[in-house]
């Protein structure tokens, strides 16, 4: 039944009239949230795990080593931050859910998985770029790729 409904939907999309050149119909767009940097700083990142795993963070969550989270002294809880290692160029996006680091000269404490993604777990510390991200709504075209894939599927041999 689901396959039949999907086929009917794809046929309706494939058979609909094309919009005027350069314009998308409402059915061909959707609004999506993307993350855009609103501020950039640099500093030293460290990571924490061990005895902190399973304990409550400052916002009340339980710290999980496999979550992409971090501690920051002043950023609001829930803030998304892109952290990029200046040495390796690798980056990850973390959510602030804790306070710290409490060691002078450090800007952010990363979860275990975030530290591994940046390649700083073995070293313990790394100079990083911190980009505070904000949600921005954009319109994204999505129907035309569906049409094209349906046409390719419908015209393939054996159909």
N, C-alpha and C positions, 0 to 999 in steps of 0.2 A: 504494500500500500504506500509506504514512504517513497519507494523508488518510483512509483507511478506519479505521485504528487511532484516529486523532483523533476521528472521528465516533462510534466505538464508546465511547470514553472519555467524550465529552460526553453521549451518550445515557445512559450509566450514571450519570453525575453528576446529570443532569436528572431521571432516574426514581427516584433514591434517596429514601427517606423523609426528611422534614424533622426536624431534631433538636428536642428539647423547647425550649420558649420560653426564650430567653436563654442557651442553652448551645450550644457548637459541638462537633461531633464531631472526633476527631483528623484525619479526612480534610479538614476544613474549616479547619484552622489550619496554619501553618508557623512555624517559629522564624526570625526574621531578626535580623541584627545592625544596630543603628542607632547613630549617634554622638551621645553626650550630653556637654555641657560639664561638666568636673570642676573647672576653675579658670579665672579670668578676670583678665587684667591689661591694662594699656594701655601704649603706648610709641610710638616712632617706627619706621616701616618704611622700608627702602630696597630697592633691587633691584640685581641684578648679572647681567651677561651678557658680551658682548664677548669678551675674551681668555679668560674662564673656560669658555666653551662648548666641550665636548669634552674637558675635563680631568677628572681624578678628583676626586670630592668626598671629604670626610673619612671617609665610610663605605665608600669604594671604588667607588661607582657613577660612571658618566660623567655629567657635568652636561649636561642637555638643556634648552634654553631653553623648550621647549614642554611640559615636565613641571611639574605643580603641586607644586613642592618649595620648600624654604626652608632657610636657615642660622640656627641659634640657638646661643647660647653654652652652654647647660646642658641643654636638653631631650634626652631619649634619642632616638637614631635610630629612625625609624619612627613617632614621635609624630605624630598628626594634630592640626592646629591650624586653627580657623576664624579667619580674619583679616578684620576689618570696618573699612573706612575710616570714620572719624568724620565726615569732611566729606561724602562722597557717600552713605554708608549701604550701599554695595556690599560684598559679601563673597565670599570664596572659601575653600576648604579646601585646605591644603597639608600635605605630609609632610616632616618634618625629616630631611634626609639630609646636612647639612653643618654646619660650625662657623663662627661669626661672628655678627653683624658685629663687626669689630674697630675700629670708630669709636665713640668715647665718645658715649653718649646714644642709641644706636640699639638697638632691641630685636630686630629680625628683618630678615634679608635675603631678599627674595623672588626667585623665578625671573622671567624676562621675562613669561611668559604670566600668572602670578599678578599681577604689577604692572599689566599691561594690564587685567585683569579688575576691579581696584580703581580704575582710572583714575589711577594715580600714576606711570606710566612717564614722562610728559612732565615732571612736577614733580620727580620723583626721590625725594621724601620725603613721608610723610604720617603723621599721628597715627592710630593704629589701636587697636582692641580685639582682644586675643588670647584665644581660648577654647581651652584644651587639651581635646581630645575623647577620650572613652573609649568602647569598644564596649559596648553593653548589649543583651542578648538580649530580644526581645519576641515575643509570639505575634501573628500577623497573620491575619485571616480572608481567605480567597481564593476559596473555592468558590462562594459565593453570587453574586458578580459574573459568574462563568462561567455559572452556571445562568441568570441573568437575560439575559445576552447570547445564550445558546443559545435561550432561549424567544423572544426577539425575532426572532432569525434564523429559527427554525422557523415562526413565525407570519406572517412577511412574505409579501406577495403573490408568487405564482409558485412557491411551495414546495409 
